Amino acid sequence: MNYLEIDIATASLFASFSIGMGSLILGKRIHCPMTVLYIPALLPMIPGMYAYKIVFSLIMFMQNLKVPELQQKYIMDLCTNTLVTSSVIFMLAVGATIPLFLFINRAFSMTRHKK
């Protein structure tokens, strides 16, 4: 992300696409479904810090109901972190499933042994 100066959602898309392609190639070699390979690889990429900040902003918003300036700050933080978390998770899902749609015949024949 820092080297190419791209945002976290786009970086997640490229990373999950490469994980999907790797799971397609490796799955064919070891006769294992793609999902078994790419789900454990994608789990650490879920943006936990942003999800934590969503909950923190919500709690702080509820605790500062009488201070409009703080309410505005925390509701902006809540919306921003929710948008980042949702877009990253969406891009992870899209990037991992693109290889499945590009190579649909190969994806469904991975667990079949040729005789």
C-alpha positions in Angstrom: 0.0 0.0 0.0 2.7 2.4 0.9 4.9 1.7 -2.1 2.2 2.0 -4.7 0.3 4.6 -2.7 -3.1 2.9 -3.1 -5.9 2.8 -0.5 -6.7 -0.2 1.7 -9.7 -1.4 -0.2 -7.9 -1.5 -3.5 -4.9 -3.2 -1.9 -7.3 -5.8 -0.3 -8.8 -6.4 -3.8 -5.4 -7.2 -5.3 -4.3 -9.3 -2.4 -7.4 -11.3 -2.3 -7.3 -11.8 -6.0 -3.8 -13.2 -5.8 -4.9 -15.4 -2.9 -7.8 -16.7 -5.0 -5.5 -17.4 -7.9 -3.0 -19.2 -5.6 -5.8 -21.3 -4.1 -7.0 -22.2 -7.6 -3.6 -23.4 -8.6 -2.7 -25.1 -5.4 -6.2 -26.6 -5.1 -5.8 -28.4 -8.4 -2.5 -29.8 -7.4 -3.6 -31.2 -4.0 -7.3 -31.9 -5.0 -8.7 -29.5 -2.4 -11.6 -27.0 -2.9 -10.6 -23.4 -3.3 -12.7 -22.3 -0.2 -10.6 -24.5 2.1 -7.5 -22.7 1.0 -8.5 -19.0 0.6 -10.8 -18.6 3.7 -8.0 -19.1 6.2 -5.7 -16.8 4.1 -8.3 -14.0 4.1 -9.2 -14.1 7.8 -6.2 -12.1 9.0 -6.9 -9.5 6.3 -10.2 -8.4 7.9 -9.6 -4.9 9.3 -10.0 -5.5 13.0 -8.8 -2.0 14.1 -11.4 -0.3 12.0 -14.1 -2.6 13.4 -12.9 -1.9 16.9 -13.1 1.9 16.2 -16.7 1.4 15.0 -17.7 0.0 18.4 -15.6 2.6 20.3 -17.2 5.5 18.3 -20.7 4.1 19.0 -20.1 3.8 22.7 -18.5 7.3 22.9 -21.4 8.7 20.9 -23.9 7.3 23.3 -22.0 8.6 26.3 -21.8 12.1 24.9 -25.5 12.7 24.0 -25.5 16.1 25.7 -22.4 17.5 23.9 -23.2 18.2 20.2 -19.6 18.8 19.2 -18.5 15.5 20.5 -21.6 13.8 19.0 -20.7 15.1 15.6 -17.1 13.9 15.9 -18.0 10.4 17.0 -20.8 10.0 14.4 -18.3 11.0 11.7 -15.8 8.5 13.0 -18.5 5.8 13.2 -19.5 6.4 9.5 -15.9 6.6 8.3 -14.8 3.4 10.0 -18.0 1.6 9.0 -17.4 2.6 5.3 -13.8 1.5 5.4 -14.5 -1.9 7.1 -17.4 -2.6 4.8 -15.5 -1.8 1.6 -12.5 -3.8 2.6 -14.6 -6.9 3.5 -16.5 -6.5 0.2 -13.3 -6.2 -1.8 -11.8 -9.3 -0.1 -14.9 -11.3 -1.0 -14.9 -10.0 -4.6 -11.2 -10.5 -5.2 -11.3 -14.0 -3.8 -14.2 -15.1 -6.0 -13.1 -13.5 -9.3 -10.8 -16.5 -10.1 -13.8 -18.8 -9.5 -15.8 -17.0 -12.2 -12.9 -16.7 -14.6 -12.0 -20.4 -14.4 -15.4 -21.9 -13.6 -14.7 -25.3 -15.3 -11.4 -25.7 -13.6 -12.8 -24.6 -10.2 -15.5 -27.3 -10.2 -13.2 -30.0 -11.4 -10.5 -29.5 -8.8 -11.6 -32.3 -6.5 -12.2 -34.8 -9.3 -9.4 -37.3 -9.9 -8.7 -38.2 -13.5 -8.3 -41.9 -14.1 
